[in-house]
Amino acid sequence: MDSILAIENHVFNAFGNIYDETKWTYKEFAHSLPKKEIYSIGGIIDNQLVGFSIGYEFKPKFSHVSRFAISPHFIGTGISKKIMLFQLEIMSQNNCEKCSIDLTRKNERAFKFYSSLGFKQLKGDDLEEYVLLKNRDESQYLDEDSSHIAMVLIL
């Protein structure tokens, strides 16, 4: 857990509110969610954790990635893609049909990354349904000047 918190701190300090509005603590990472222990992945290089992706099943056959971070020193090495593809494969093997992810609108690099993997931005009725389903703050997703984006990938 110390390595995960160190990456979280490093990424949050480097990217601030582009990454997220609040830094996660031990409590958020330790919070129990369905299939979290199956869908959460770490990336290791030379016996060192360099990135992680925390996923869980929030309803049958629908997973969500709640936290994804790569140590800034390893951005651009391909480890991000390897972690995410491995995680999506595990979700698919466990009969998951869709995976969602939320990001701040300012995080253009993340938007391009997820788009390159096939994630599509939710809009209109699909976005409204998602916001209700995930119990999100409507103003963050539905307002004209919304601060967040929701994306979904069909597995």
C-alpha positions in Angstrom: 0.0 0.0 0.0 2.9 2.4 0.7 4.0 2.2 -3.0 0.5 2.9 -4.2 0.2 5.9 -1.9 3.6 7.2 -3.0 2.6 7.1 -6.7 -0.8 8.7 -5.8 1.1 11.5 -4.0 3.6 11.9 -6.7 1.0 12.1 -9.5 -1.3 14.4 -7.5 1.6 16.8 -6.7 2.8 16.7 -10.3 -0.6 17.2 -12.0 -2.9 18.5 -9.3 -6.5 19.1 -10.4 -5.9 17.9 -13.9 -5.5 14.4 -12.3 -8.4 14.8 -9.8 -9.8 17.3 -7.4 -8.8 15.3 -4.3 -5.9 13.0 -3.5 -6.8 9.5 -2.3 -5.7 8.3 1.1 -5.3 4.9 2.5 -9.1 4.9 3.3 -10.1 5.2 -0.4 -7.7 2.6 -1.6 -8.7 0.1 1.2 -12.4 0.6 0.7 -14.0 -2.7 -0.2 -15.9 -2.9 -3.5 -17.2 -5.9 -5.6 -14.5 -7.7 -7.5 -12.0 -5.0 -6.6 -9.4 -7.6 -5.7 -9.8 -9.2 -9.2 -10.0 -6.0 -11.3 -7.2 -3.9 -9.7 -3.8 -4.2 -11.4 -0.3 -3.0 -10.6 2.5 -2.4 -13.1 6.0 -3.5 -12.0 9.3 -2.7 -13.6 12.6 -4.0 -12.0 10.7 -5.1 -8.9 9.2 -1.6 -8.4 5.6 -0.6 -8.6 5.4 2.1 -11.3 1.6 2.3 -11.8 -1.7 1.0 -10.8 -5.3 0.8 -11.9 -8.1 0.3 -9.4 -11.2 -1.3 -10.9 -14.4 -2.9 -9.5 -17.8 -4.2 -10.6 -20.5 -1.6 -9.8 -23.3 -3.6 -11.3 -23.4 -7.1 -13.0 -21.4 -7.1 -16.2 -20.4 -3.4 -15.8 -17.0 -2.5 -14.3 -15.5 0.9 -13.5 -11.9 2.1 -13.2 -11.9 4.4 -10.3 -8.2 5.3 -10.1 -5.4 5.0 -12.7 -2.0 6.4 -12.1 1.5 6.0 -13.5 4.6 7.4 -11.8 5.6 10.4 -13.9 9.0 9.0 -14.6 7.4 6.1 -16.5 4.9 8.0 -18.6 5.6 7.3 -22.2 7.2 3.9 -21.6 4.1 1.9 -22.7 3.4 0.7 -19.2 0.1 2.6 -19.1 -1.3 0.7 -22.1 0.0 -2.6 -20.8 -1.7 -2.2 -17.4 -5.0 -1.0 -18.9 -5.1 -3.7 -21.6 -4.4 -6.4 -19.0 -7.0 -5.1 -16.7 -9.6 -4.9 -19.5 -8.8 -8.5 -20.5 -9.3 -9.7 -16.9 -12.7 -7.9 -16.8 -13.7 -9.5 -20.1 -12.7 -12.9 -18.9 -14.9 -12.4 -15.9 -18.0 -11.8 -18.1 -17.8 -8.0 -17.9 -19.4 -6.4 -20.9 -18.7 -2.7 -20.3 -16.1 -0.6 -18.5 -16.4 3.0 -17.5 -14.0 5.6 -16.4 -14.4 9.3 -15.3 -11.8 12.0 -15.8 -11.5 15.7 -15.5 -12.2 17.6 -18.7 -8.8 19.3 -18.3 -7.0 15.9 -18.6 -6.6 15.9 -22.4 -3.8 13.4 -22.2 -6.0 10.9 -20.4 -8.8 11.5 -22.8 -6.6 10.8 -25.8 -5.2 7.7 -24.1 -8.6 6.2 -23.3 -9.9 7.1 -26.7 -7.0 5.2 -28.3 -8.1 2.1 -26.4 -11.6 2.4 -27.8 -13.4 4.2 -24.9 -16.1 6.6 -26.1 -17.3 9.7 -24.4 -20.9 9.5 -23.0 -23.2 12.2 -24.2 -26.9 13.0 -24.1 -29.3 10.4 -22.6 -26.5 7.9 -22.1 -24.6 10.4 -20.0 -27.7 11.3 -18.0 -28.4 7.6 -17.3 -24.8 7.1 -16.3 -24.8 10.0 -13.9 -27.9 8.7 -12.2 -26.6 5.1 -12.1 -23.3 6.2 -10.6 -24.9 8.8 -8.3 -22.6 11.5 -9.7 -23.0 15.2 -9.1 -25.0 16.3 -12.2 -23.3 19.7 -12.4 -19.9 18.1 -12.8 -21.1 16.1 -15.9 -24.3 17.6 -17.4 -23.8 21.4 -17.2 -22.5 23.3 -20.2 -19.3 24.1 -18.4 -19.0 20.6 -16.8 -15.7 19.7 -15.2 -15.8 15.9 -15.8 -16.1 13.5 -18.7 -17.5 9.9 -18.5 -16.2 7.3 -21.0 -17.3 3.7 -21.7 -15.7 0.8 -23.5 -17.7 -2.1 -24.7 -15.7 -5.2 -23.9 
